[in-house]
């Protein structure tokens, strides 16, 4: 994921949360599978942006574009 933050040149900030150390966040965002990706804009979760499971670079780029983040 670090490559994505660099490649999107300031349009994207990647934050990684330790699952076991943050049970309240995990419950709040209903994280059931790992890894889970969620897009936030202006501090709010983008509706329907949650995605669970591993993705390829190409699928991640499609996911980001779908959620309003482009290079």
mmJSON file of the N, C-alpha and C atoms, coordinates in Angstrom:
{"data_MODEL":{"atom_site":{
"group_PDB":["ATOM","ATOM","ATOM","ATOM","ATOM","ATOM","ATOM","ATOM","ATOM","ATOM","ATOM","ATOM","ATOM","ATOM","ATOM","ATOM","ATOM","ATOM","ATOM","ATOM","ATOM","ATOM","ATOM","ATOM","ATOM","ATOM","ATOM","ATOM","ATOM","ATOM","ATOM","ATOM","ATOM","ATOM","ATOM","ATOM","ATOM","ATOM","ATOM","ATOM","ATOM","ATOM","ATOM","ATOM","ATOM","ATOM","ATOM","ATOM","ATOM","ATOM","ATOM","ATOM","ATOM","ATOM","ATOM","ATOM","ATOM","ATOM","ATOM","ATOM","ATOM","ATOM","ATOM","ATOM","ATOM","ATOM","ATOM","ATOM","ATOM","ATOM","ATOM","ATOM","ATOM","ATOM","ATOM","ATOM","ATOM","ATOM","ATOM","ATOM","ATOM","ATOM","ATOM","ATOM","ATOM","ATOM","ATOM","ATOM","ATOM","ATOM","ATOM","ATOM","ATOM","ATOM","ATOM","ATOM","ATOM","ATOM","ATOM","ATOM","ATOM","ATOM","ATOM","ATOM","ATOM","ATOM","ATOM","ATOM","ATOM","ATOM","ATOM","ATOM","ATOM","ATOM","ATOM","ATOM","ATOM","ATOM","ATOM","ATOM","ATOM","ATOM","ATOM","ATOM","ATOM","ATOM","ATOM","ATOM","ATOM","ATOM","ATOM","ATOM","ATOM","ATOM","ATOM","ATOM","ATOM","ATOM","ATOM","ATOM","ATOM","ATOM","ATOM","ATOM","ATOM","ATOM","ATOM","ATOM","ATOM","ATOM","ATOM","ATOM","ATOM","ATOM","ATOM","ATOM","ATOM","ATOM","ATOM","ATOM","ATOM","ATOM","ATOM","ATOM","ATOM","ATOM","ATOM","ATOM","ATOM","ATOM","ATOM","ATOM","ATOM","ATOM","ATOM","ATOM","ATOM","ATOM","ATOM","ATOM","ATOM","ATOM","ATOM","ATOM","ATOM","ATOM","ATOM","ATOM","ATOM","ATOM","ATOM","ATOM","ATOM","ATOM","ATOM","ATOM","ATOM","ATOM","ATOM","ATOM","ATOM","ATOM","ATOM","ATOM","ATOM","ATOM","ATOM","ATOM","ATOM","ATOM","ATOM","ATOM","ATOM"],
"id":[1,2,3,4,5,6,7,8,9,10,11,12,13,14,15,16,17,18,19,20,21,22,23,24,25,26,27,28,29,30,31,32,33,34,35,36,37,38,39,40,41,42,43,44,45,46,47,48,49,50,51,52,53,54,55,56,57,58,59,60,61,62,63,64,65,66,67,68,69,70,71,72,73,74,75,76,77,78,79,80,81,82,83,84,85,86,87,88,89,90,91,92,93,94,95,96,97,98,99,100,101,102,103,104,105,106,107,108,109,110,111,112,113,114,115,116,117,118,119,120,121,122,123,124,125,126,127,128,129,130,131,132,133,134,135,136,137,138,139,140,141,142,143,144,145,146,147,148,149,150,151,152,153,154,155,156,157,158,159,160,161,162,163,164,165,166,167,168,169,170,171,172,173,174,175,176,177,178,179,180,181,182,183,184,185,186,187,188,189,190,191,192,193,194,195,196,197,198,199,200,201,202,203,204,205,206,207,208,209,210,211,212,213],
"type_symbol":["N","C","C","N","C","C","N","C","C","N","C","C","N","C","C","N","C","C","N","C","C","N","C","C","N","C","C","N","C","C","N","C","C","N","C","C","N","C","C","N","C","C","N","C","C","N","C","C","N","C","C","N","C","C","N","C","C","N","C","C","N","C","C","N","C","C","N","C","C","N","C","C","N","C","C","N","C","C","N","C","C","N","C","C","N","C","C","N","C","C","N","C","C","N","C","C","N","C","C","N","C","C","N","C","C","N","C","C","N","C","C","N","C","C","N","C","C","N","C","C","N","C","C","N","C","C","N","C","C","N","C","C","N","C","C","N","C","C","N","C","C","N","C","C","N","C","C","N","C","C","N","C","C","N","C","C","N","C","C","N","C","C","N","C","C","N","C","C","N","C","C","N","C","C","N","C","C","N","C","C","N","C","C","N","C","C","N","C","C","N","C","C","N","C","C","N","C","C","N","C","C","N","C","C","N","C","C","N","C","C","N","C","C"],
"label_atom_id":["N","CA","C","N","CA","C","N","CA","C","N","CA","C","N","CA","C","N","CA","C","N","CA","C","N","CA","C","N","CA","C","N","CA","C","N","CA","C","N","CA","C","N","CA","C","N","CA","C","N","CA","C","N","CA","C","N","CA","C","N","CA","C","N","CA","C","N","CA","C","N","CA","C","N","CA","C","N","CA","C","N","CA","C","N","CA","C","N","CA","C","N","CA","C","N","CA","C","N","CA","C","N","CA","C","N","CA","C","N","CA","C","N","CA","C","N","CA","C","N","CA","C","N","CA","C","N","CA","C","N","CA","C","N","CA","C","N","CA","C","N","CA","C","N","CA","C","N","CA","C","N","CA","C","N","CA","C","N","CA","C","N","CA","C","N","CA","C","N","CA","C","N","CA","C","N","CA","C","N","CA","C","N","CA","C","N","CA","C","N","CA","C","N","CA","C","N","CA","C","N","CA","C","N","CA","C","N","CA","C","N","CA","C","N","CA","C","N","CA","C","N","CA","C","N","CA","C","N","CA","C","N","CA","C","N","CA","C","N","CA","C","N","CA","C","N","CA","C"],
"label_alt_id":[null,null,null,null,null,null,null,null,null,null,null,null,null,null,null,null,null,null,null,null,null,null,null,null,null,null,null,null,null,null,null,null,null,null,null,null,null,null,null,null,null,null,null,null,null,null,null,null,null,null,null,null,null,null,null,null,null,null,null,null,null,null,null,null,null,null,null,null,null,null,null,null,null,null,null,null,null,null,null,null,null,null,null,null,null,null,null,null,null,null,null,null,null,null,null,null,null,null,null,null,null,null,null,null,null,null,null,null,null,null,null,null,null,null,null,null,null,null,null,null,null,null,null,null,null,null,null,null,null,null,null,null,null,null,null,null,null,null,null,null,null,null,null,null,null,null,null,null,null,null,null,null,null,null,null,null,null,null,null,null,null,null,null,null,null,null,null,null,null,null,null,null,null,null,null,null,null,null,null,null,null,null,null,null,null,null,null,null,null,null,null,null,null,null,null,null,null,null,null,null,null,null,null,null,null,null,null,null,null,null,null,null,null],
"label_comp_id":["UNK","UNK","UNK","UNK","UNK","UNK","UNK","UNK","UNK","UNK","UNK","UNK","UNK","UNK","UNK","UNK","UNK","UNK","UNK","UNK","UNK","UNK","UNK","UNK","UNK","UNK","UNK","UNK","UNK","UNK","UNK","UNK","UNK","UNK","UNK","UNK","UNK","UNK","UNK","UNK","UNK","UNK","UNK","UNK","UNK","UNK","UNK","UNK","UNK","UNK","UNK","UNK","UNK","UNK","UNK","UNK","UNK","UNK","UNK","UNK","UNK","UNK","UNK","UNK","UNK","UNK","UNK","UNK","UNK","UNK","UNK","UNK","UNK","UNK","UNK","UNK","UNK","UNK","UNK","UNK","UNK","UNK","UNK","UNK","UNK","UNK","UNK","UNK","UNK","UNK","UNK","UNK","UNK","UNK","UNK","UNK","UNK","UNK","UNK","UNK","UNK","UNK","UNK","UNK","UNK","UNK","UNK","UNK","UNK","UNK","UNK","UNK","UNK","UNK","UNK","UNK","UNK","UNK","UNK","UNK","UNK","UNK","UNK","UNK","UNK","UNK","UNK","UNK","UNK","UNK","UNK","UNK","UNK","UNK","UNK","UNK","UNK","UNK","UNK","UNK","UNK","UNK","UNK","UNK","UNK","UNK","UNK","UNK","UNK","UNK","UNK","UNK","UNK","UNK","UNK","UNK","UNK","UNK","UNK","UNK","UNK","UNK","UNK","UNK","UNK","UNK","UNK","UNK","UNK","UNK","UNK","UNK","UNK","UNK","UNK","UNK","UNK","UNK","UNK","UNK","UNK","UNK","UNK","UNK","UNK","UNK","UNK","UNK","UNK","UNK","UNK","UNK","UNK","UNK","UNK","UNK","UNK","UNK","UNK","UNK","UNK","UNK","UNK","UNK","UNK","UNK","UNK","UNK","UNK","UNK","UNK","UNK","UNK"],
"label_asym_id":["A","A","A","A","A","A","A","A","A","A","A","A","A","A","A","A","A","A","A","A","A","A","A","A","A","A","A","A","A","A","A","A","A","A","A","A","A","A","A","A","A","A","A","A","A","A","A","A","A","A","A","A","A","A","A","A","A","A","A","A","A","A","A","A","A","A","A","A","A","A","A","A","A","A","A","A","A","A","A","A","A","A","A","A","A","A","A","A","A","A","A","A","A","A","A","A","A","A","A","A","A","A","A","A","A","A","A","A","A","A","A","A","A","A","A","A","A","A","A","A","A","A","A","A","A","A","A","A","A","A","A","A","A","A","A","A","A","A","A","A","A","A","A","A","A","A","A","A","A","A","A","A","A","A","A","A","A","A","A","A","A","A","A","A","A","A","A","A","A","A","A","A","A","A","A","A","A","A","A","A","A","A","A","A","A","A","A","A","A","A","A","A","A","A","A","A","A","A","A","A","A","A","A","A","A","A","A","A","A","A","A","A","A"],
"label_entity_id":["1","1","1","1","1","1","1","1","1","1","1","1","1","1","1","1","1","1","1","1","1","1","1","1","1","1","1","1","1","1","1","1","1","1","1","1","1","1","1","1","1","1","1","1","1","1","1","1","1","1","1","1","1","1","1","1","1","1","1","1","1","1","1","1","1","1","1","1","1","1","1","1","1","1","1","1","1","1","1","1","1","1","1","1","1","1","1","1","1","1","1","1","1","1","1","1","1","1","1","1","1","1","1","1","1","1","1","1","1","1","1","1","1","1","1","1","1","1","1","1","1","1","1","1","1","1","1","1","1","1","1","1","1","1","1","1","1","1","1","1","1","1","1","1","1","1","1","1","1","1","1","1","1","1","1","1","1","1","1","1","1","1","1","1","1","1","1","1","1","1","1","1","1","1","1","1","1","1","1","1","1","1","1","1","1","1","1","1","1","1","1","1","1","1","1","1","1","1","1","1","1","1","1","1","1","1","1","1","1","1","1","1","1"],
"label_seq_id":[1,1,1,2,2,2,3,3,3,4,4,4,5,5,5,6,6,6,7,7,7,8,8,8,9,9,9,10,10,10,11,11,11,12,12,12,13,13,13,14,14,14,15,15,15,16,16,16,17,17,17,18,18,18,19,19,19,20,20,20,21,21,21,22,22,22,23,23,23,24,24,24,25,25,25,26,26,26,27,27,27,28,28,28,29,29,29,30,30,30,31,31,31,32,32,32,33,33,33,34,34,34,35,35,35,36,36,36,37,37,37,38,38,38,39,39,39,40,40,40,41,41,41,42,42,42,43,43,43,44,44,44,45,45,45,46,46,46,47,47,47,48,48,48,49,49,49,50,50,50,51,51,51,52,52,52,53,53,53,54,54,54,55,55,55,56,56,56,57,57,57,58,58,58,59,59,59,60,60,60,61,61,61,62,62,62,63,63,63,64,64,64,65,65,65,66,66,66,67,67,67,68,68,68,69,69,69,70,70,70,71,71,71],
"pdbx_PDB_ins_code":[null,null,null,null,null,null,null,null,null,null,null,null,null,null,null,null,null,null,null,null,null,null,null,null,null,null,null,null,null,null,null,null,null,null,null,null,null,null,null,null,null,null,null,null,null,null,null,null,null,null,null,null,null,null,null,null,null,null,null,null,null,null,null,null,null,null,null,null,null,null,null,null,null,null,null,null,null,null,null,null,null,null,null,null,null,null,null,null,null,null,null,null,null,null,null,null,null,null,null,null,null,null,null,null,null,null,null,null,null,null,null,null,null,null,null,null,null,null,null,null,null,null,null,null,null,null,null,null,null,null,null,null,null,null,null,null,null,null,null,null,null,null,null,null,null,null,null,null,null,null,null,null,null,null,null,null,null,null,null,null,null,null,null,null,null,null,null,null,null,null,null,null,null,null,null,null,null,null,null,null,null,null,null,null,null,null,null,null,null,null,null,null,null,null,null,null,null,null,null,null,null,null,null,null,null,null,null,null,null,null,null,null,null],
"Cartn_x":[0.814,0.0,0.859,2.071,2.923,3.159,3.251,3.451,2.288,1.078,-0.111,-0.049,0.345,0.435,1.436,2.559,3.575,3.079,2.485,2.069,0.919,0.098,-1.043,-0.704,0.556,1.081,0.28,0.005,-0.687,-2.206,-2.759,-4.213,-4.732,-3.81,-4.172,-3.254,-3.829,-3.044,-3.453,-2.489,-2.744,-2.515,-3.522,-3.426,-3.674,-2.766,-2.904,-3.271,-4.276,-4.757,-4.488,-3.912,-3.681,-5.017,-5.46,-6.775,-6.962,-6.074,-6.245,-6.171,-5.433,-5.258,-6.372,-7.293,-8.332,-9.724,-10.184,-11.483,-12.664,-12.598,-13.708,-13.827,-12.687,-12.719,-13.193,-12.735,-13.126,-14.646,-15.2,-16.651,-17.393,-16.879,-17.53,-17.679,-16.634,-16.654,-17.009,-17.421,-17.895,-16.914,-15.675,-14.632,-14.722,-15.005,-15.143,-14.02,-13.386,-12.31,-11.095,-9.945,-8.705,-8.007,-7.364,-7.386,-8.717,-9.014,-10.202,-9.752,-10.282,-10.01,-11.272,-11.11,-12.228,-11.707,-12.437,-12.066,-12.8,-12.054,-12.627,-12.369,-13.342,-13.189,-13.717,-12.91,-13.267,-13.66,-12.967,-13.203,-14.395,-15.09,-16.267,-16.041,-16.586,-16.487,-17.275,-16.643,-17.337,-18.305,-19.597,-20.579,-20.192,-20.362,-20.094,-18.631,-17.71,-16.296,-15.573,-16.213,-15.535,-15.332,-14.104,-13.756,-12.887,-13.244,-12.487,-11.775,-10.594,-9.82,-8.677,-7.712,-6.538,-6.919,-6.193,-6.429,-5.098,-5.141,-3.962,-3.814,-2.679,-2.456,-3.504,-3.785,-4.778,-6.16,-6.561,-7.873,-7.903,-6.78,-6.724,-6.874,-6.23,-6.362,-7.811,-8.481,-9.899,-10.748,-10.483,-11.21,-11.054,-9.825,-9.586,-10.293,-10.217,-10.898,-12.403,-12.958,-14.395,-14.805,-13.882,-14.177,-13.645,-13.414,-13.112,-11.659,-10.748,-9.326,-8.618,-8.06,-7.348,-5.938,-5.077,-3.667,-3.53],
"Cartn_y":[-1.199,0.0,1.266,1.163,2.352,2.916,2.042,2.503,3.389,3.05,3.799,5.239,5.42,6.775,7.606,7.014,7.725,7.983,6.977,7.065,8.058,8.265,9.173,10.591,10.844,12.19,13.123,12.73,13.604,13.538,12.823,12.684,11.562,10.823,9.636,9.509,9.243,8.948,7.556,6.676,5.311,5.219,4.707,4.528,3.06,2.477,1.071,0.993,0.193,0.041,-1.383,-1.527,-2.847,-3.394,-4.465,-5.053,-5.371,-6.15,-6.609,-5.483,-4.439,-3.334,-2.288,-2.431,-1.414,-2.021,-2.774,-3.443,-2.492,-1.287,-0.347,0.13,0.426,0.829,-0.313,-1.515,-2.683,-2.883,-2.713,-2.844,-1.683,-0.474,0.707,0.6,0.108,0.016,-1.383,-2.238,-3.589,-4.324,-4.405,-5.106,-6.583,-7.388,-8.831,-9.618,-9.06,-9.746,-8.847,-9.455,-8.698,-9.101,-8.183,-6.752,-6.124,-4.986,-4.22,-2.834,-2.391,-1.049,-0.212,0.993,1.934,3.3,3.98,5.328,6.332,7.332,8.426,9.724,10.615,11.948,12.951,13.945,14.959,14.317,13.239,12.576,11.641,11.492,10.639,9.469,8.315,7.144,7.391,7.119,7.226,6.05,6.315,5.23,4.155,2.927,1.757,1.617,2.203,2.118,0.963,0.319,-0.758,-1.963,-2.494,-3.681,-4.573,-5.835,-6.79,-7.783,-8.183,-9.168,-8.537,-9.368,-8.91,-8.513,-7.536,-7.086,-6.923,-7.053,-6.785,-5.273,-4.865,-3.443,-2.9,-3.655,-3.205,-3.047,-4.003,-3.9,-2.76,-2.518,-1.398,-0.08,0.044,1.271,1.471,0.401,0.492,0.9,0.311,0.619,2.096,2.6,4.006,4.934,4.629,5.448,5.458,4.284,4.168,5.022,5.192,5.956,7.38,7.882,9.304,9.698,8.738,9.067,8.684,9.679,9.403,9.988,9.511,9.968,11.383],
"Cartn_z":[0.0,0.0,0.0,0.476,0.505,-0.899,-1.902,-3.274,-3.716,-3.277,-3.711,-3.212,-1.974,-1.424,-2.219,-2.582,-3.374,-4.793,-5.399,-6.795,-7.013,-5.998,-6.14,-5.696,-5.43,-5.217,-4.337,-3.107,-2.18,-2.239,-3.176,-3.272,-2.385,-1.786,-1.029,0.172,1.324,2.521,2.98,3.104,3.529,5.031,5.733,7.186,7.482,8.236,8.599,10.075,10.382,11.759,12.213,13.388,13.976,14.48,13.894,14.18,15.662,16.239,17.627,18.653,18.345,19.287,19.205,18.255,18.041,17.897,18.888,18.751,18.57,19.132,18.968,17.523,16.893,15.485,14.601,14.9,14.119,14.2,15.391,15.57,14.903,15.056,14.488,12.972,12.309,10.848,10.346,11.274,10.934,10.015,10.488,9.743,10.075,9.064,9.264,8.609,7.593,6.891,6.769,6.644,6.508,5.22,4.569,4.844,4.43,5.022,4.662,4.214,3.105,2.598,2.748,3.26,3.381,2.951,2.092,1.659,2.535,3.012,3.783,3.042,3.088,2.511,3.515,3.833,4.828,6.156,6.525,7.802,7.849,6.731,6.687,5.735,6.095,5.236,3.948,2.817,1.535,1.443,1.236,1.167,0.157,0.556,-0.29,-0.709,0.046,-0.322,0.364,1.321,2.053,1.148,1.186,0.405,1.275,1.348,2.153,1.252,1.675,0.937,0.162,-0.171,-0.909,-2.335,-2.876,-4.248,-4.97,-6.272,-7.085,-7.263,-7.772,-8.023,-8.998,-10.046,-11.038,-10.414,-9.573,-8.917,-7.916,-7.248,-6.303,-7.046,-8.183,-8.967,-9.422,-9.84,-10.219,-9.023,-7.874,-6.636,-6.284,-6.358,-6.02,-7.0,-8.276,-9.292,-9.054,-8.776,-8.497,-7.303,-6.362,-5.148,-5.195,-6.414,-6.593,-6.422,-6.46,-6.312,-7.597,-8.27,-9.51,-9.419,-10.299,-10.293,-10.775],
"occupancy":[1.0,1.0,1.0,1.0,1.0,1.0,1.0,1.0,1.0,1.0,1.0,1.0,1.0,1.0,1.0,1.0,1.0,1.0,1.0,1.0,1.0,1.0,1.0,1.0,1.0,1.0,1.0,1.0,1.0,1.0,1.0,1.0,1.0,1.0,1.0,1.0,1.0,1.0,1.0,1.0,1.0,1.0,1.0,1.0,1.0,1.0,1.0,1.0,1.0,1.0,1.0,1.0,1.0,1.0,1.0,1.0,1.0,1.0,1.0,1.0,1.0,1.0,1.0,1.0,1.0,1.0,1.0,1.0,1.0,1.0,1.0,1.0,1.0,1.0,1.0,1.0,1.0,1.0,1.0,1.0,1.0,1.0,1.0,1.0,1.0,1.0,1.0,1.0,1.0,1.0,1.0,1.0,1.0,1.0,1.0,1.0,1.0,1.0,1.0,1.0,1.0,1.0,1.0,1.0,1.0,1.0,1.0,1.0,1.0,1.0,1.0,1.0,1.0,1.0,1.0,1.0,1.0,1.0,1.0,1.0,1.0,1.0,1.0,1.0,1.0,1.0,1.0,1.0,1.0,1.0,1.0,1.0,1.0,1.0,1.0,1.0,1.0,1.0,1.0,1.0,1.0,1.0,1.0,1.0,1.0,1.0,1.0,1.0,1.0,1.0,1.0,1.0,1.0,1.0,1.0,1.0,1.0,1.0,1.0,1.0,1.0,1.0,1.0,1.0,1.0,1.0,1.0,1.0,1.0,1.0,1.0,1.0,1.0,1.0,1.0,1.0,1.0,1.0,1.0,1.0,1.0,1.0,1.0,1.0,1.0,1.0,1.0,1.0,1.0,1.0,1.0,1.0,1.0,1.0,1.0,1.0,1.0,1.0,1.0,1.0,1.0,1.0,1.0,1.0,1.0,1.0,1.0,1.0,1.0,1.0,1.0,1.0,1.0],
"B_iso_or_equiv":[0.0,0.0,0.0,0.0,0.0,0.0,0.0,0.0,0.0,0.0,0.0,0.0,0.0,0.0,0.0,0.0,0.0,0.0,0.0,0.0,0.0,0.0,0.0,0.0,0.0,0.0,0.0,0.0,0.0,0.0,0.0,0.0,0.0,0.0,0.0,0.0,0.0,0.0,0.0,0.0,0.0,0.0,0.0,0.0,0.0,0.0,0.0,0.0,0.0,0.0,0.0,0.0,0.0,0.0,0.0,0.0,0.0,0.0,0.0,0.0,0.0,0.0,0.0,0.0,0.0,0.0,0.0,0.0,0.0,0.0,0.0,0.0,0.0,0.0,0.0,0.0,0.0,0.0,0.0,0.0,0.0,0.0,0.0,0.0,0.0,0.0,0.0,0.0,0.0,0.0,0.0,0.0,0.0,0.0,0.0,0.0,0.0,0.0,0.0,0.0,0.0,0.0,0.0,0.0,0.0,0.0,0.0,0.0,0.0,0.0,0.0,0.0,0.0,0.0,0.0,0.0,0.0,0.0,0.0,0.0,0.0,0.0,0.0,0.0,0.0,0.0,0.0,0.0,0.0,0.0,0.0,0.0,0.0,0.0,0.0,0.0,0.0,0.0,0.0,0.0,0.0,0.0,0.0,0.0,0.0,0.0,0.0,0.0,0.0,0.0,0.0,0.0,0.0,0.0,0.0,0.0,0.0,0.0,0.0,0.0,0.0,0.0,0.0,0.0,0.0,0.0,0.0,0.0,0.0,0.0,0.0,0.0,0.0,0.0,0.0,0.0,0.0,0.0,0.0,0.0,0.0,0.0,0.0,0.0,0.0,0.0,0.0,0.0,0.0,0.0,0.0,0.0,0.0,0.0,0.0,0.0,0.0,0.0,0.0,0.0,0.0,0.0,0.0,0.0,0.0,0.0,0.0,0.0,0.0,0.0,0.0,0.0,0.0],
"pdbx_formal_charge":[null,null,null,null,null,null,null,null,null,null,null,null,null,null,null,null,null,null,null,null,null,null,null,null,null,null,null,null,null,null,null,null,null,null,null,null,null,null,null,null,null,null,null,null,null,null,null,null,null,null,null,null,null,null,null,null,null,null,null,null,null,null,null,null,null,null,null,null,null,null,null,null,null,null,null,null,null,null,null,null,null,null,null,null,null,null,null,null,null,null,null,null,null,null,null,null,null,null,null,null,null,null,null,null,null,null,null,null,null,null,null,null,null,null,null,null,null,null,null,null,null,null,null,null,null,null,null,null,null,null,null,null,null,null,null,null,null,null,null,null,null,null,null,null,null,null,null,null,null,null,null,null,null,null,null,null,null,null,null,null,null,null,null,null,null,null,null,null,null,null,null,null,null,null,null,null,null,null,null,null,null,null,null,null,null,null,null,null,null,null,null,null,null,null,null,null,null,null,null,null,null,null,null,null,null,null,null,null,null,null,null,null,null],
"auth_seq_id":[1,1,1,2,2,2,3,3,3,4,4,4,5,5,5,6,6,6,7,7,7,8,8,8,9,9,9,10,10,10,11,11,11,12,12,12,13,13,13,14,14,14,15,15,15,16,16,16,17,17,17,18,18,18,19,19,19,20,20,20,21,21,21,22,22,22,23,23,23,24,24,24,25,25,25,26,26,26,27,27,27,28,28,28,29,29,29,30,30,30,31,31,31,32,32,32,33,33,33,34,34,34,35,35,35,36,36,36,37,37,37,38,38,38,39,39,39,40,40,40,41,41,41,42,42,42,43,43,43,44,44,44,45,45,45,46,46,46,47,47,47,48,48,48,49,49,49,50,50,50,51,51,51,52,52,52,53,53,53,54,54,54,55,55,55,56,56,56,57,57,57,58,58,58,59,59,59,60,60,60,61,61,61,62,62,62,63,63,63,64,64,64,65,65,65,66,66,66,67,67,67,68,68,68,69,69,69,70,70,70,71,71,71],
"auth_comp_id":["UNK","UNK","UNK","UNK","UNK","UNK","UNK","UNK","UNK","UNK","UNK","UNK","UNK","UNK","UNK","UNK","UNK","UNK","UNK","UNK","UNK","UNK","UNK","UNK","UNK","UNK","UNK","UNK","UNK","UNK","UNK","UNK","UNK","UNK","UNK","UNK","UNK","UNK","UNK","UNK","UNK","UNK","UNK","UNK","UNK","UNK","UNK","UNK","UNK","UNK","UNK","UNK","UNK","UNK","UNK","UNK","UNK","UNK","UNK","UNK","UNK","UNK","UNK","UNK","UNK","UNK","UNK","UNK","UNK","UNK","UNK","UNK","UNK","UNK","UNK","UNK","UNK","UNK","UNK","UNK","UNK","UNK","UNK","UNK","UNK","UNK","UNK","UNK","UNK","UNK","UNK","UNK","UNK","UNK","UNK","UNK","UNK","UNK","UNK","UNK","UNK","UNK","UNK","UNK","UNK","UNK","UNK","UNK","UNK","UNK","UNK","UNK","UNK","UNK","UNK","UNK","UNK","UNK","UNK","UNK","UNK","UNK","UNK","UNK","UNK","UNK","UNK","UNK","UNK","UNK","UNK","UNK","UNK","UNK","UNK","UNK","UNK","UNK","UNK","UNK","UNK","UNK","UNK","UNK","UNK","UNK","UNK","UNK","UNK","UNK","UNK","UNK","UNK","UNK","UNK","UNK","UNK","UNK","UNK","UNK","UNK","UNK","UNK","UNK","UNK","UNK","UNK","UNK","UNK","UNK","UNK","UNK","UNK","UNK","UNK","UNK","UNK","UNK","UNK","UNK","UNK","UNK","UNK","UNK","UNK","UNK","UNK","UNK","UNK","UNK","UNK","UNK","UNK","UNK","UNK","UNK","UNK","UNK","UNK","UNK","UNK","UNK","UNK","UNK","UNK","UNK","UNK","UNK","UNK","UNK","UNK","UNK","UNK"],
"auth_asym_id":["A","A","A","A","A","A","A","A","A","A","A","A","A","A","A","A","A","A","A","A","A","A","A","A","A","A","A","A","A","A","A","A","A","A","A","A","A","A","A","A","A","A","A","A","A","A","A","A","A","A","A","A","A","A","A","A","A","A","A","A","A","A","A","A","A","A","A","A","A","A","A","A","A","A","A","A","A","A","A","A","A","A","A","A","A","A","A","A","A","A","A","A","A","A","A","A","A","A","A","A","A","A","A","A","A","A","A","A","A","A","A","A","A","A","A","A","A","A","A","A","A","A","A","A","A","A","A","A","A","A","A","A","A","A","A","A","A","A","A","A","A","A","A","A","A","A","A","A","A","A","A","A","A","A","A","A","A","A","A","A","A","A","A","A","A","A","A","A","A","A","A","A","A","A","A","A","A","A","A","A","A","A","A","A","A","A","A","A","A","A","A","A","A","A","A","A","A","A","A","A","A","A","A","A","A","A","A","A","A","A","A","A","A"],
"auth_atom_id":["N","CA","C","N","CA","C","N","CA","C","N","CA","C","N","CA","C","N","CA","C","N","CA","C","N","CA","C","N","CA","C","N","CA","C","N","CA","C","N","CA","C","N","CA","C","N","CA","C","N","CA","C","N","CA","C","N","CA","C","N","CA","C","N","CA","C","N","CA","C","N","CA","C","N","CA","C","N","CA","C","N","CA","C","N","CA","C","N","CA","C","N","CA","C","N","CA","C","N","CA","C","N","CA","C","N","CA","C","N","CA","C","N","CA","C","N","CA","C","N","CA","C","N","CA","C","N","CA","C","N","CA","C","N","CA","C","N","CA","C","N","CA","C","N","CA","C","N","CA","C","N","CA","C","N","CA","C","N","CA","C","N","CA","C","N","CA","C","N","CA","C","N","CA","C","N","CA","C","N","CA","C","N","CA","C","N","CA","C","N","CA","C","N","CA","C","N","CA","C","N","CA","C","N","CA","C","N","CA","C","N","CA","C","N","CA","C","N","CA","C","N","CA","C","N","CA","C","N","CA","C","N","CA","C","N","CA","C","N","CA","C","N","CA","C","N","CA","C"],
"pdbx_PDB_model_num":[1,1,1,1,1,1,1,1,1,1,1,1,1,1,1,1,1,1,1,1,1,1,1,1,1,1,1,1,1,1,1,1,1,1,1,1,1,1,1,1,1,1,1,1,1,1,1,1,1,1,1,1,1,1,1,1,1,1,1,1,1,1,1,1,1,1,1,1,1,1,1,1,1,1,1,1,1,1,1,1,1,1,1,1,1,1,1,1,1,1,1,1,1,1,1,1,1,1,1,1,1,1,1,1,1,1,1,1,1,1,1,1,1,1,1,1,1,1,1,1,1,1,1,1,1,1,1,1,1,1,1,1,1,1,1,1,1,1,1,1,1,1,1,1,1,1,1,1,1,1,1,1,1,1,1,1,1,1,1,1,1,1,1,1,1,1,1,1,1,1,1,1,1,1,1,1,1,1,1,1,1,1,1,1,1,1,1,1,1,1,1,1,1,1,1,1,1,1,1,1,1,1,1,1,1,1,1,1,1,1,1,1,1]
}}}
